Amino acid sequence: MALFESRKGAGRAWDELSEIDRLVLLEAVRQRRKYAARKSKIYSELYGMRTNK
């Protein structure tokens, strides 16, 4: 029960952010995802090279 009760207030923090803070947060998430995709691509290429030897 406590787990569900704590989830109810999850949107409040986002609502309290200013527009600039939201944009900064969203940009940080975009950059993190872009970096993760690039890293995943590199690992996939390396793994592919190892299996093709």
Summary of the structure (lengths in Angstrom):
residues: 53
radius of gyration: 19.1
end to end distance: 54.3
largest distance: 54.5
contacts: 90
relative contact order: 0.07
helix: 87%
strand: 0%
